[in-house]
Amino acid sequence: MKNIIHFILTDVARSYQVLQVCRLSSVILLSIVLVQCNIASDRIGDFEWFIFLANAGSFFWGLGLKNAFMSYFPNSNSNDQSRLIFNLGIVFFLLGVSAFSVLYFIDFPRLDAMYSYLPWLFCFLVLGTVASLSEHILIVKDNAKTLFFYGVVSYSVYLFGLSYLVVQYRSIQPLLIGLGVWAMLRFLYFIKLVTDYSSLTFDLKLTWKFILFGSPLIVHVLLGAGMEYVDGYLVESYFDRSEFTYFRYGARELPINTIFISALASAFIPLAVRNLDQSLIDIKKRISRLMNFLFPASIVLTLLSPYLFALVYSEEYLVSAQIFNIYLLILCSRILLPQVILYAKQKNQVLMYAAGVEFVLNIGLSVYLMQFYGLYGIAIATVIAFFTQKIILVGYNWRILKIPISDYIDVKRYIYYCIVLYGTFCLTLFFF
């Protein structure tokens, strides 16, 4: 056990993967607690809508600027690095307040039910989003040990604190307050990191330069990851409240897929900026190991998901299992990491344009396919659009940057696993 912990604590990528494990595990386990405590599906839908609103107001600029920070920071001089952390915190706070104001004044569906909890929505959206910078500060500072313990403690508080509120009160309302308190605690830790790593000097010129650098990445995230929220809006608009819950519970990739791959990509951005050639060698080795684990796990879950959803939730959630199986196919796209190269080369415009293609294709296919396949059609559109975006990025790296896909993934192994996963999915269509 000591060797395993040492293995994790000496590598920032592995520590960040552990943090993502804690994050997604806590979300999934809390959803199980909600169902097992017999909270009605429409009440759970209210809670999911609360989370949805908060994330919808901040995800695109939050993730876009954090990715820009990971790419921009390593190439900056020490004075700019010190000032950037403090100034980025101010930018996140101001954008968070703006996002909260938009949510308050725009008439979102069912927002009326949340008015009495707007102070907690404010804390969760504004302070929570600012606090999310903490993990990225620890990554660029290569502080693997602190990153590991921050992830474990933060999401343990989330899971056990909110689970206690569910069991104690058997109601959704205390959870909304609990989320706000949790965000405030994380914000206090962010302030500590700022005082440790940053110069408390406001620099408008540096801030504006960074925002211009990160703007294409904000658009990239808005157009790419934003489809999760467009999908949610389509389900909310064309299906009933309980079906929104079914879709939200099923429209998730296998947590370990997003955990290990996304965390690996994020942690390698600053490393690739410093030394791209060595980073590609390391990425190929790590992705090869991940394929040997993630693809078999996804294949097995494709077969077992209907039974697992019925066991963990109830028979009522079998629709979620079918949607989950479709989302498992995203692994074939997720495992490709051409974006790391583009971040390292600071080709932000290319990332933005590829995300634009994905966004337009996803909306068009979602609206068309849901007429024939309902909720499943929206999920299918997501799989097709995301794969198209990755093909565009791979093609750009190959043709323009002269970096073939074989430099960062074992192509033969990848094709083999993709065929088996899709074949297994097709087989399940005849049995479930």
Secondary structure, DSSP 8 states (H G I E B T S, - for coil): -HHHHHHHHT-HHHHHHHHHHHHHHHHHHHHHHHHHTT--HHHHHHHHHHHHHHHHTTHHHHHHHHHHHHHHGGGS-HHHHHHHHHHHHHHHHHHHHHHHHHHHHS--TTGGGGGGGHHHHHIIIIIHHHHTHHHHHHHHTT-HHHHHHHHHHHHHHHHHHHHHHHHHH-SSHHHHHHHHHHHHHHHHHHHHHHHHH------HHHHHHHHHHHHHHHHHHHHHTTHHHHHHHHHHHHS-HHHHHHHHHHS---HHHHHHHHHHHHHHHHHHHH-HHHHHHHHHHHHHHHHHHHHHHHHHHHHHHHHHHHHHT-GGGHHHHHHHHHHHTTHHHHT--HHHHHHHTT-HHHHHHHHHHHHHHHHHHHHHHHHHHTHHHHHHHHHHHHHHHHHHHHHHHHHTS---GGGTS-HHHHHHHHHHHHHHHHHHTTT-
